């Protein structure tokens, strides 16, 4: 993932190269005809082209804003996960007695929270949910988790069972149990929000209609520039086409923030940050290095 602001030119080129090639060929052909004065009878008033262009711009702005809202909501949810993970460990360390017998259990429940973050990341990306947690959980528990259809939910369920055990053994009072259970509920709620964003598909008919209108506008623009020379027609038409296509494509990237792409929410980086914070709270000194993002696409 890329955690800093860069434009993914390589990915844009990979997705749009064929459409751009067809548009350039089409515009070049029309510019040659324009220089030969063969488009005079097909000239359209520029105002007729401007009106649908303005309407499409408004629709594209709405699409981009809606996509950004989904992306920003995902980032807010993961911000809450970071905070609640820190709160979980702090509450455990504050509420549980300073008892050597509980130290191992405290460490286990803290590590399980870090494992939950990694598992949720892989769960949202539809990848192997146990691939990043071998150093955080016992091997037996990991083998058992492999049989679960929802590993993050199974991890939270285990945390809840341990809370009940601590309460029955009088290590936690009722108030402390309620506080810890509230934090677990917040984590469950955050997981549900992520799954909602992941599984709610952006309306396909809206996307299809917008793409059709964009291409209709792109192929109509040259007929409003017939009175100019061929070079102006070519450069202006291709520039407008590229602007509309790139904005539409970026909106498509933003609408799915959990697809393991450069524009996604940096969940692995945040999960590693949570792991570092948890181990630091436990006064451990052998802390892992922050997750290094992939080499970003540099804006040239």
N, C-alpha and C positions, 0 to 999 in steps of 0.2 A: 504494500500500500504506500501511497505518498501522503505525507502529513503536512507538507507545505504547499504554498500556492504556485502551481505550475499548470500550464496548458498542455494536455496530452496530444501533441501534434501528431505523433506517430500513430496513435490509435485513431485519431480523426481521419488521417490520411488513409489508413487501412479500411475504415468504414465507408468513406466517401469518394475514394479515388475513381471508382467506375462511374458514379453519377456525375462527378466533376468532369471526367473525360468526355462523356456524352454531351454535357452542356457546352463545353469548350468547342467541340466539333460542330455542334448546332449553331453556336454563336459565330464561329469563324465562317461557316457557310453563309450565314445571313449577312455578315459584314462584307463578304466578297460580292454578294448580290447587291448590297447597298451601294458599294463603290461603282457598280455597273449600272446603277439607277434602275434596277429591276424590281424594287420594292415600293415604288412610289404609289402604286394603286392599293397597297396593303397598309399604308400609314394610318396609325391611330392617334387621336389627340392624347397628349401626355396626361391630361386630367383623367381620362378614362382608366389609364393604368394606375394612376396615383390612388384613386378611391379604393379599389380592392387591395392595393398594397398596404394602405393604412389599416384596413380591416384585418388583414392577415397579421400585421404587426401587433395589433391589440390581442388577437388570439394567441399569438406566439408569446407575448408578454405574460398572459394569463397562464399558459402552459409552463413557462419557465418558473414563474412564481409558485405555482402549485408543486412543481418538482422540488424546488428549493425548500419549501415548507416540509416536505417529507424528509429531505436530507437533514434539515435543521432539527426536526423532531427526533430523528434517530440520534443525532449528536447530543441532544438534551437528555435523552434516556440514558445514554452511556455516561454522561456526566453524573447523573443520579446514581448509577451503578458504582462509580468510583467512590462517591461520598458514602453510600450505604455500606460498601465493603470495608471502608475504614472504620465506620461506626460499629460494624459487627465485631471486629477484632477489639476495638476499644471497650465495648460493652462487656465482652467476655473477660478481658483482662481486669476490668474494674469490678465486675459483679462476683466473679469466682474467687473463693478464698485463696490466699497465697499458700497453696498446699503443693508440695512436691509431687504428690500422687496425681494431681490434676494438670500438672504442667504438660504432660504428654498429650492429654485429651485436648487441652487448649491449643496446642500446636497443631494437632490433627484437624480440629474444626476451623482453624484459621487457614491452614493450607487448603482445606476443602473449598473454602470460599474463593481462593485464587484459582483453583482448578475449575470451579463453576464458571468463572469468567472466560477461561480458555474454551471450555466445553460449549458455552453459549455461542461464542464466536464461530466455532466450527459447525455447530448446529444450524445457525442462521445461513451459513454458506453451503450447507448440505455436504459437508466434508466429514471425515472421520473425527468424531467428537472426542476421542480419547488420545489423539496423537500428540498433544502438548502437555499431558498431565502425569506422565510416568514418574516424574521426579517429585510430584506433590502428593500422590496417594499410594497406599499399599497395593501391591500387585494383585492381591486377592480381590480387593474392591474394584479395581479396574476391570478384571475379568468378569465380575458380576455386572458391571455397568455396560459391558458390550452387549448384553442381552436386552438392555432397556431400549425402548423406542424414543424416549426423550431423556437423554442423559442429564441435562441441566436440572430438569424437574426431579429426577431421582436423587441428585446430590442435595437439593434443598429438602427433600423428604428425609434423607438421612440426618441432616442437621436438626430437623424438627424432632426426630426420634431421640437424638442425643440430648436435646433440651428437656424432653420429658423425663429422661433418665436422671439428669442432673436435678430436676425438680423433685422427683420422688425420693432421691437420696439426700434431700434437704441442703443441697449446695446452692440452690437458688430459691428465693422467696417468690411469692406470687407477683409482686410488682416487677421484679427483675425478669421473670419469665415472660410477662406481658410485653416488656420493652424489647426483649430479644425476638419474640415472636412477631412484633410489629415490624422490626427490621427485615425479618424473613419475608413477611408479606409484601414489603416494599420491593424486595428483590424479585419476588414472584410477579408482582405487578409490572415491573420493568421488563421482565422476560416476555410477558404477554403483549406488551406494547410493541416490542421488537418483532414478535411473531405476526402481529397484526399488520405492521408496515411491510414485512416480508411477503405475506400471503395476500395482501390486497393489491390486485393488479390495477395499474392505471388504465382508465377506460380506453379500450383498443379502437373503438369507433371514432372517438375524438382524435386520437393520434392519426388514424388513417385519413380522416377528413382533412386535418391540418396539412398533412403531407401532400395530399392531392391539390389543395389550394396553393401551397407553396410552389409546386412544380408548374401549375397552371400560370401563376404569376410570373415565374422565371421565364417561361417560354413565350410570354406575352410582352415582356419588357422591350425586346428589340424593335417591335413594331411601333412603339412610341418614340423611338430614337432614329427613325428613318431619315429625318432631315439632317442629322449629323453625319460626319464621315464614318467610314467603316471602323477605323481604329477606336474612335470614341464609343461607337456602338459596342464593339467587342469588349473593351476594358470595363465600361460601365455595367454592362449586362453580367459579365462574369463576376465582378466585384459584388454586385447585389445578390447574385445567386449564392456565392460563397458565404456572405454574411447571414443570409436566411438559413442555409443548410447547417452551418456551424452552430448557430444559436439553438436550432431545433435539436441537433444531435447532443449538445451539452445538456439540454433539458432532459433528454432521454437518459443520459448517464446519471443525473442527479436523482431521478425518480426511484432508482433501486439502490439504496445505500448499503446493502448487505451482499453484494455480488462478487466481492474480492476483486474490485477494479481500483484503478488509481484515484478515482473520485469518491471512493466509499468512505464511510466512517472508519477511522483507524482502530479497529477493535483489538487487533493483536497487540498493537503498541500500548493501548490503554490497559489491556489485560496484564502485560508485563509490568506496567507502572503500578498496578494494583498489587501484583506479587511482590515487587520491591518494597512498596509501602507497608505491606503486611509483615514481611520479614524484618523490616526496620523497626516496626512497633514491637516485635517479639525480641528485640535487642540482638538480632543475629548480625554477624559481621561479614559473612560470605554472601554478599548480595549479587544477584545476577545483573548482567549488563542490560541497559535499556534496549528494547527491540529496535534494530536499525531498519528504517524504511528502505524500500527499493530505490534504486537510482531514479530520480524524477526526470520527467520530460522537461528539458530546459527551454525556456522561451527565448528563441534566437531572433 
